[in-house]
Amino acid sequence: MPIDTDPSSLTRYPLEPTVPSIIISYEAQSKEKDLIARASQGKLAPASQQFSKLNITEAIERYLADRAAHVQPRSNRSESDHAKPLREYFGSLAVARIDVDSILAYVRQRKAGGLSNTTVNMEIGILRRILKRAKRWHFVEDEIPRLPERQDIGRALHTEEKLRLLKVAQSKPEWETAYLASVIALNTTMRGYEVKQLRRRDIDFIDQSLVIRRSKTRAGERVIPLNANA
């Protein structure tokens, strides 16, 4: 008897669902019902909406904690230092309540305190990233311009210029402080602010090193070995 090999003539029987597929289907239906219930109760808010309900201090701490995995420890410490004035000014104010007027008032206060535009821009940069995470920055960005910064970036001195600087600074006894500051600045990685804060007790002549006890950031507090010229 010939066998019918036409696929269209074959009888198909539905496969019985396996136990795992039944469990997965049940779990999916259960999760769907739970999501519907939470949405109907207003409990299903996006992460950005939840973040915007935090006060600025909480938001900064979460921002820094999450950012720590993506930047160097030194950069994270620097941002933490620049965020301190934001914590102090905005305090317990919710992120969602930060508006144009409050940001501009903050900028005015910082400038009245003698802060440079670069420093204020760095602080507002942290606030901008926090507001972006909360999906709030677009409400204020057109009214918060970046402050102009100096473009006259310094350059390294040539050997002849260094020698001339030291010669002039050494030419008068009353310029001794300027001479010593020049020697230290030319032979270390110290910033101008750090040179001004340096005291004799910070220098270890036996170990031939000096300690930076006060800097603009915690990362700047360090020990610097002195070379023969210093």
C-alpha positions as CSV (number, residue, x, y, z in Angstrom):
1,M,0.0,0.0,0.0
2,P,1.5,3.3,-1.1
3,I,2.3,5.9,1.7
4,D,0.9,9.4,1.3
5,T,3.8,11.8,1.6
6,D,1.8,15.0,1.0
7,P,2.4,17.3,4.1
8,S,-1.0,18.9,3.7
9,S,-2.7,15.6,4.3
10,L,-1.0,15.0,7.6
11,T,-3.0,15.4,10.8
12,R,-1.4,17.8,13.3
13,Y,-2.1,17.5,17.0
14,P,-1.4,20.4,19.4
15,L,1.6,19.8,21.7
16,E,0.8,19.6,25.4
17,P,2.5,22.5,27.2
18,T,5.4,21.4,29.4
19,V,5.5,22.2,33.1
20,P,8.2,24.9,32.8
21,S,6.3,26.8,30.1
22,I,3.2,26.7,32.4
23,I,5.2,28.2,35.3
24,I,6.7,30.9,33.1
25,S,3.4,31.8,31.7
26,Y,1.8,32.0,35.2
27,E,4.7,34.2,36.5
28,A,4.4,36.6,33.5
29,Q,0.7,37.0,34.1
30,S,1.2,37.6,37.8
31,K,3.9,40.3,37.1
32,E,1.6,41.9,34.6
33,K,-1.3,42.0,37.1
34,D,1.1,43.5,39.7
35,L,2.3,46.2,37.3
36,I,-1.3,47.1,36.4
37,A,-2.3,47.3,40.1
38,R,0.7,49.5,40.9
39,A,0.1,51.8,38.0
40,S,-3.6,52.3,39.0
41,Q,-2.4,53.2,42.5
42,G,0.1,55.8,41.2
43,K,3.1,53.8,42.5
44,L,4.7,53.2,39.1
45,A,6.9,56.3,38.7
46,P,9.9,56.4,36.4
47,A,13.3,56.6,38.1
48,S,13.8,60.2,37.1
49,Q,10.6,61.2,38.8
50,Q,11.7,59.4,42.0
51,F,15.1,61.1,41.8
52,S,13.6,64.5,41.5
53,K,11.7,64.0,44.8
54,L,15.0,63.8,46.7
55,N,16.4,66.9,48.4
56,I,19.6,68.3,46.9
57,T,21.8,66.8,49.6
58,E,20.4,63.3,49.0
59,A,20.6,63.7,45.3
60,I,24.3,64.8,45.4
61,E,25.2,61.9,47.6
62,R,23.5,59.4,45.2
63,Y,25.0,61.2,42.1
64,L,28.6,61.0,43.6
65,A,28.1,57.4,44.6
66,D,27.0,56.4,41.1
67,R,29.6,58.5,39.4
68,A,32.4,56.9,41.5
69,A,32.4,53.8,39.3
70,H,33.1,55.9,36.1
71,V,35.7,58.4,37.2
72,Q,39.1,58.4,39.0
73,P,38.9,58.8,42.8
74,R,40.7,62.2,42.5
75,S,38.0,63.5,40.2
76,N,35.3,62.2,42.5
77,R,36.8,63.9,45.5
78,S,37.1,67.1,43.5
79,E,33.4,67.0,42.6
80,S,32.5,66.3,46.2
81,D,34.4,69.4,47.2
82,H,32.7,71.5,44.6
83,A,29.3,70.2,45.7
84,K,29.7,71.4,49.3
85,P,28.4,74.9,48.5
86,L,25.4,73.4,46.7
87,R,24.6,71.3,49.8
88,E,24.9,74.4,52.1
89,Y,22.8,76.7,49.9
90,F,20.0,74.5,48.7
91,G,20.0,72.3,51.8
92,S,16.8,70.2,52.1
93,L,15.1,71.7,49.0
94,A,13.8,69.0,46.6
95,V,15.4,68.7,43.3
96,A,12.1,69.3,41.5
97,R,11.7,72.7,43.2
98,I,15.0,74.1,42.0
99,D,14.1,76.8,39.4
100,V,15.8,79.5,37.4
101,D,15.4,82.1,40.2
102,S,17.1,79.9,42.8
103,I,20.0,79.0,40.5
104,L,20.6,82.7,39.5
105,A,20.4,83.7,43.2
106,Y,23.1,81.0,44.0
107,V,25.3,82.4,41.2
108,R,25.0,85.9,42.5
109,Q,25.9,84.8,46.1
110,R,28.9,82.9,44.9
111,K,30.2,85.8,42.8
112,A,29.6,88.3,45.7
113,G,31.8,86.0,47.7
114,G,34.7,86.5,45.3
115,L,34.6,83.2,43.6
116,S,36.0,82.9,40.0
117,N,33.7,82.2,37.1
118,T,35.5,78.9,36.6
119,T,34.7,77.7,40.1
120,V,31.1,78.8,39.8
121,N,30.8,77.0,36.4
122,M,32.1,73.8,37.9
123,E,29.5,74.0,40.7
124,I,26.7,74.7,38.3
125,G,28.0,71.8,36.1
126,I,27.3,69.4,39.0
127,L,23.9,70.9,39.5
128,R,23.2,70.6,35.8
129,R,24.0,66.9,35.7
130,I,21.8,66.3,38.7
131,L,18.9,68.2,37.1
132,K,19.4,66.3,33.8
133,R,19.1,63.0,35.7
134,A,15.9,64.2,37.2
135,K,14.7,65.4,33.7
136,R,14.5,69.0,35.0
137,W,17.4,70.8,33.3
138,H,15.5,71.5,30.1
139,F,13.1,73.7,32.2
140,V,16.0,76.1,33.1
141,E,18.8,75.7,30.6
142,D,17.9,78.7,28.4
143,E,18.1,81.0,31.4
144,I,21.3,79.8,32.9
145,P,24.2,80.8,30.7
146,R,27.7,79.7,31.3
147,L,29.9,82.4,32.8
148,P,32.8,83.6,30.7
149,E,36.2,82.2,31.7
150,R,39.6,83.6,31.1
151,Q,41.3,82.3,28.0
152,D,44.8,83.6,28.7
153,I,46.1,80.2,29.7
154,G,49.6,80.4,31.1
155,R,52.7,78.8,29.5
156,A,55.9,77.2,30.7
157,L,58.9,79.6,31.1
158,H,61.9,79.0,29.0
159,T,65.2,78.4,30.8
160,E,66.4,82.0,30.0
161,E,63.2,83.4,31.4
162,K,63.5,81.3,34.6
163,L,67.0,82.6,35.2
164,R,66.0,86.2,34.6
165,L,63.1,85.8,37.0
166,L,65.3,84.5,39.8
167,K,68.0,87.1,39.1
168,V,65.5,90.0,39.4
169,A,63.8,88.5,42.5
170,Q,67.2,88.1,44.2
171,S,68.4,91.6,43.3
172,K,66.8,93.3,46.4
173,P,66.7,92.1,50.0
174,E,63.0,93.1,50.4
175,W,62.2,90.8,47.6
176,E,63.5,87.7,49.4
177,T,59.9,86.3,49.8
178,A,59.3,86.6,46.1
179,Y,62.6,84.9,45.4
180,L,61.9,82.0,47.7
181,A,58.4,81.6,46.2
182,S,59.9,81.6,42.7
183,V,62.4,78.9,43.6
184,I,59.7,76.7,45.1
185,A,57.2,77.3,42.2
186,L,59.8,76.5,39.6
187,N,61.0,73.3,41.2
188,T,57.7,71.7,42.4
189,T,54.2,71.1,41.2
190,M,52.7,73.6,43.6
191,R,50.0,76.0,42.6
192,G,50.1,79.7,43.3
193,Y,47.5,79.3,46.1
194,E,49.5,76.5,47.7
195,V,52.7,78.6,47.6
196,K,50.9,81.4,49.4
197,Q,49.7,79.1,52.2
198,L,53.2,77.4,52.7
199,R,54.8,77.9,56.1
200,R,58.4,77.1,57.3
201,R,57.0,74.3,59.5
202,D,55.7,72.5,56.4
203,I,59.3,72.0,55.1
204,D,61.3,69.0,56.3
205,F,64.9,69.8,55.5
206,I,66.2,66.4,56.8
207,D,63.8,64.4,54.6
208,Q,64.0,67.0,51.8
209,S,60.3,67.3,51.3
210,L,57.4,69.6,52.0
211,V,53.8,69.1,53.0
212,I,50.9,70.8,51.3
213,R,48.4,71.1,54.2
214,R,46.0,73.5,52.5
215,S,44.8,73.2,48.9
216,K,41.7,73.9,46.9
217,T,40.8,70.2,47.0
218,R,41.5,67.3,49.3
219,A,43.5,65.7,46.4
220,G,45.9,68.6,46.6
221,E,47.0,67.8,50.1
222,R,50.2,65.9,49.5
223,V,53.9,65.5,50.2
224,I,56.3,66.8,47.6
225,P,59.9,65.7,47.4
226,L,62.4,68.5,47.0
227,N,65.1,68.4,44.3
228,A,68.6,69.9,44.8
229,N,67.5,73.3,43.4
230,A,64.6,73.6,45.7
